[in-house]
Amino acid sequence: MPDVREAAKLLENAARVVVFTGAGISAESGVPTFRDALTGLWERFDAQSLATPQAFRDDPELVWGWYEWRRHKVSSVHPNPGHLAVATIEARVPAATLITQNVDDLHERAGSPDPVHLHGSLFAPRCADCGKPAGPPAAPADEPGEGRRIRPPSCSRCGGLIRPGVVWFGESLPEAALEAAARAASGADVLLTIGTSGLVYPAAEIPRLAARAGAAVIQINPQPTPMDSVALVNLRGSAARILPDLVALTWPDA
């Protein structure tokens, strides 16, 4: 495993580390990726057509029901060894930042204290009208596998409908999250890009920004991606398999 050893050496000597994760790390826990085949009610809809502000305005019960179905799917699975290894990296490196494109809460449940969610979160709903955070949603009830329409809750401040706290097609990324991600990437010694295709912009610019600023980019992915040419080290395989090995080589006492 010479490449893993090279990555471990880079990580061991880094004072500032950014971990950048995508759908691949959560797919290993059983979270369906955004465009995975849907079931039941959702078979009749293209996922992209449900993930827009217009879709929510036209049929809020349909869109809220789909996101509750997704949230239930996430709540029924558990963090995998890849998520746990990321939390260990954060605990070992004082200046570590986790940036994720994922809208699930698996990093938090694995012990990561404050991930930067570039695309929002299924667990941070807010009012569609005034923007007031709605607070953590209640634990999902048993959700039928075929899905269902559900009326969204109402905002306690203005009475507007509560919407999922995710970034929809046609919306900008949260400014504060994007600025925090860019700032961390620009100052990193090492950036690990894990389970991401490198195709979704502007998020895909984060590893490139780190590389231009002089960081060593380490990629972990089962398949080649556009990040291959950016990364100093390319590790082919799953995050759940490679990340624990990388952590064990970097910190044998972990």
Backbone torsions as a table, in degrees:
resi	resn	phi	psi	omega
1	MET	NA	55.5	-177.1
2	PRO	-60.6	-37.8	-179.0
3	ASP	-66.7	-38.0	177.9
4	VAL	-66.0	-37.8	178.1
5	ARG	-65.5	-39.5	177.0
6	GLU	-63.1	-42.7	178.6
7	ALA	-63.7	-39.8	179.4
8	ALA	-63.6	-39.1	178.8
9	LYS	-63.5	-43.3	178.1
10	LEU	-62.1	-43.1	-178.3
11	LEU	-67.7	-39.9	-179.0
12	GLU	-61.7	-35.8	-175.1
13	ASN	-92.2	2.2	-175.6
14	ALA	-90.2	134.7	175.2
15	ALA	-93.9	-26.7	-177.7
16	ARG	-129.0	116.8	-174.1
17	VAL	-123.8	136.5	171.3
18	VAL	-115.3	131.9	172.8
19	VAL	-110.3	124.0	-174.6
20	PHE	-120.8	114.1	-172.5
21	THR	-117.7	152.4	177.6
22	GLY	-129.2	-167.2	-171.3
23	ALA	-58.9	-28.4	-175.5
24	GLY	-59.0	-37.5	-176.9
25	ILE	-68.9	-35.0	-179.9
26	SER	-82.8	-28.0	176.9
27	ALA	-59.3	-30.3	179.0
28	GLU	-69.4	-16.5	174.6
29	SER	-90.7	-7.4	-178.5
30	GLY	101.6	10.9	175.6
31	VAL	-78.3	122.1	178.8
32	PRO	-62.4	134.8	173.9
33	THR	-69.6	163.3	-170.3
34	PHE	-54.5	-39.8	-175.1
35	ARG	-101.4	15.1	175.0
36	ASP	-61.7	156.0	177.8
37	ALA	-57.5	133.8	-179.5
38	LEU	-97.9	169.0	-175.3
39	THR	-126.4	164.0	172.6
40	GLY	54.8	-129.8	-179.6
41	LEU	-53.4	-37.9	-171.6
42	TRP	-76.1	-12.1	176.8
43	GLU	-61.8	-22.6	-175.6
44	ARG	-84.4	-3.7	-173.4
45	PHE	-126.7	143.1	169.9
46	ASP	-78.8	130.9	-176.6
47	ALA	-54.1	-40.5	-177.7
48	GLN	-63.6	-30.6	-179.2
49	SER	-72.7	-20.8	178.5
50	LEU	-87.6	-19.0	-172.2
51	ALA	-100.2	55.4	179.1
52	THR	-140.0	154.0	174.7
53	PRO	-60.7	-37.1	-179.0
54	GLN	-63.8	-41.2	178.7
55	ALA	-60.3	-39.5	179.8
56	PHE	-68.5	-39.1	177.4
57	ARG	-65.5	-39.5	-176.5
58	ASP	-74.0	-38.1	-174.4
59	ASP	-151.3	74.8	-175.7
60	PRO	-61.6	-32.1	-179.2
61	GLU	-67.6	-36.7	178.3
62	LEU	-67.1	-47.7	-176.4
63	VAL	-68.3	-44.4	178.7
64	TRP	-62.2	-40.1	178.3
65	GLY	-60.9	-40.4	179.1
66	TRP	-65.2	-42.7	-179.7
67	TYR	-70.5	-32.1	173.7
68	GLU	-66.1	-37.6	175.3
69	TRP	-61.3	-44.2	178.7
70	ARG	-64.4	-42.0	-179.1
71	ARG	-64.8	-38.7	177.1
72	HIS	-62.9	-41.8	178.1
73	LYS	-59.1	-44.0	179.6
74	VAL	-64.7	-42.5	-176.5
75	SER	-67.7	-17.1	-177.5
76	SER	-91.2	-3.2	179.5
77	VAL	-115.0	176.8	-173.4
78	HIS	-129.9	154.5	173.8
79	PRO	-56.7	144.6	178.7
80	ASN	-102.8	176.8	-178.2
81	PRO	-57.6	-25.0	176.1
82	GLY	-66.3	-46.5	177.0
83	HIS	-60.6	-42.3	-179.0
84	LEU	-65.3	-37.0	178.4
85	ALA	-66.9	-37.7	176.4
86	VAL	-60.9	-43.3	178.3
87	ALA	-61.8	-35.9	177.2
88	THR	-65.6	-42.1	177.5
89	ILE	-58.3	-45.0	179.8
90	GLU	-62.2	-37.2	-179.5
91	ALA	-71.1	-29.7	-175.9
92	ARG	-87.9	-27.2	-177.5
93	VAL	-106.7	113.9	-175.7
94	PRO	-57.7	-39.2	-179.7
95	ALA	-105.7	73.9	179.6
96	ALA	-119.5	140.9	178.8
97	THR	-129.2	130.0	175.0
98	LEU	-102.2	123.3	176.8
99	ILE	-118.0	128.0	-179.0
100	THR	-130.2	144.5	171.9
101	GLN	-89.1	-5.5	-174.7
102	ASN	-82.2	147.7	179.9
103	VAL	-102.9	7.9	177.8
104	ASP	-87.9	-178.3	-179.2
105	ASP	-116.9	23.8	-175.0
106	LEU	-69.2	-33.5	176.7
107	HIS	-63.6	-44.2	179.7
108	GLU	-62.0	-43.5	-179.3
109	ARG	-68.1	-21.4	177.1
110	ALA	-82.9	-11.2	178.2
111	GLY	115.4	3.4	176.0
112	SER	-75.6	123.7	-168.4
113	PRO	-75.8	-34.0	-171.3
114	ASP	-154.2	67.5	-179.8
115	PRO	-64.2	145.7	171.0
116	VAL	-86.5	111.0	-178.6
117	HIS	-92.3	100.4	-177.7
118	LEU	-67.0	-31.2	-176.5
119	HIS	-109.7	20.3	179.2
120	GLY	80.0	-166.0	-174.8
121	SER	-147.1	141.8	172.3
122	LEU	-64.3	-17.2	-173.0
123	PHE	-107.0	19.1	178.7
124	ALA	-136.3	61.4	-179.0
125	PRO	-66.0	159.6	179.6
126	ARG	-149.6	166.5	179.6
127	CYS	-70.9	134.7	178.7
128	ALA	-71.6	-19.2	-177.3
129	ASP	-98.2	-56.2	-174.8
130	CYS	-99.9	-10.9	177.3
131	GLY	83.4	-0.3	-178.6
132	LYS	-61.9	129.8	175.5
133	PRO	-59.3	140.9	-176.9
134	ALA	-92.7	-2.5	-176.9
135	GLY	81.9	165.5	-178.8
136	PRO	-58.6	132.3	178.5
137	PRO	-69.0	156.5	176.7
138	ALA	-64.2	154.3	177.1
139	ALA	-57.0	133.9	-176.6
140	PRO	-61.7	136.7	172.8
141	ALA	-71.6	171.0	174.8
142	ASP	-56.3	122.3	-174.4
143	GLU	-106.7	126.4	178.3
144	PRO	-61.3	138.7	-176.1
145	GLY	-60.2	-25.2	-178.6
146	GLU	-84.7	-6.3	179.2
147	GLY	82.2	168.1	-178.6
148	ARG	-161.3	159.8	171.9
149	ARG	-79.4	139.0	-179.8
150	ILE	-137.9	133.7	176.5
151	ARG	-69.8	127.0	178.0
152	PRO	-66.4	151.4	173.3
153	PRO	-65.1	168.4	178.1
154	SER	-106.2	149.6	-179.3
155	CYS	-71.3	136.0	179.9
156	SER	-73.0	-18.2	-178.2
157	ARG	-89.6	-51.4	-171.1
158	CYS	-119.5	-7.9	-179.6
159	GLY	85.0	-0.6	178.2
160	GLY	-69.5	170.8	-179.6
161	LEU	-80.0	140.2	174.0
162	ILE	-79.0	134.6	-179.7
163	ARG	-116.4	158.6	174.1
164	PRO	-59.7	144.8	-177.0
165	GLY	-88.6	42.0	-179.0
166	VAL	-111.5	162.8	176.0
167	VAL	-86.2	120.1	179.5
168	TRP	-91.8	161.2	174.5
169	PHE	-56.4	134.6	-178.2
170	GLY	91.6	-6.9	178.3
171	GLU	-104.0	153.0	176.7
172	SER	-80.8	153.7	173.3
173	LEU	-66.0	152.4	177.4
174	PRO	-57.2	126.5	-173.4
175	GLU	-59.9	-44.1	-177.6
176	ALA	-64.4	-40.4	179.9
177	ALA	-66.8	-43.1	-179.5
178	LEU	-64.8	-40.1	178.7
179	GLU	-66.7	-41.1	178.7
180	ALA	-64.0	-40.5	179.6
181	ALA	-65.5	-44.9	-179.7
182	ALA	-64.6	-40.2	179.6
183	ARG	-64.1	-44.4	179.7
184	ALA	-65.8	-43.1	-179.0
185	ALA	-65.1	-37.8	-178.5
186	SER	-67.4	-24.3	-178.2
187	GLY	-106.3	8.0	-173.7
188	ALA	-79.3	147.4	167.8
189	ASP	-85.7	-38.0	179.9
190	VAL	-136.6	136.9	170.6
191	LEU	-123.8	125.5	173.6
192	LEU	-99.0	122.5	175.1
193	THR	-107.1	122.5	-165.0
194	ILE	-130.5	120.1	171.5
195	GLY	66.1	30.4	179.8
196	THR	-123.2	144.4	-175.1
197	SER	-75.8	-20.5	-176.2
198	GLY	74.1	18.2	-175.5
199	LEU	-113.1	-14.5	-174.5
200	VAL	-95.3	112.8	-179.0
201	TYR	-102.4	153.0	5.2
202	PRO	-83.0	-1.1	-177.2
203	ALA	-58.1	-37.7	-176.7
204	ALA	-64.8	-11.7	179.2
205	GLU	-78.0	-17.1	-174.5
206	ILE	-61.3	-50.6	177.2
207	PRO	-62.3	-35.2	178.5
208	ARG	-66.2	-38.1	176.5
209	LEU	-61.9	-43.1	178.2
210	ALA	-62.4	-43.6	-179.4
211	ALA	-63.2	-42.0	179.7
212	ARG	-64.6	-28.5	179.6
213	ALA	-84.7	-0.4	175.7
214	GLY	103.1	5.1	179.6
215	ALA	-75.1	150.1	170.7
216	ALA	-83.7	120.9	-179.8
217	VAL	-97.6	126.7	176.8
218	ILE	-113.2	123.5	179.6
219	GLN	-106.9	134.8	173.2
220	ILE	-121.0	114.7	-177.7
221	ASN	-162.4	141.4	179.3
222	PRO	-67.6	-28.4	-174.6
223	GLN	-120.0	156.5	172.3
224	PRO	-59.8	148.2	177.6
225	THR	-140.5	172.0	174.8
226	PRO	-61.2	-14.2	178.5
227	MET	-78.2	-9.4	-179.0
228	ASP	-54.6	-40.9	-176.5
229	SER	-78.0	-15.3	179.7
230	VAL	-89.5	-33.7	-173.1
231	ALA	-76.2	139.6	172.4
232	LEU	-75.3	-35.2	178.8
233	VAL	-129.8	128.0	175.6
234	ASN	-112.4	118.9	179.5
235	LEU	-109.4	113.4	-177.0
236	ARG	-87.2	118.6	178.5
237	GLY	152.3	-178.9	-177.3
238	SER	-82.5	151.1	177.5
239	ALA	-62.2	-38.5	-177.8
240	ALA	-64.6	-25.0	179.3
241	ARG	-93.6	-44.9	-171.2
242	ILE	-81.0	-41.2	-175.6
243	LEU	-60.3	-44.2	176.7
244	PRO	-60.4	-37.3	176.5
245	ASP	-64.3	-41.9	179.9
246	LEU	-63.0	-44.2	179.3
247	VAL	-64.9	-41.4	-178.6
248	ALA	-66.0	-34.9	177.8
249	LEU	-73.8	-34.1	-178.1
250	THR	-75.2	-43.9	-178.1
251	TRP	-129.7	87.2	-176.1
252	PRO	-57.4	-21.6	-178.9
253	ASP	-91.2	2.0	-176.4
254	ALA	-68.3	NA	NA
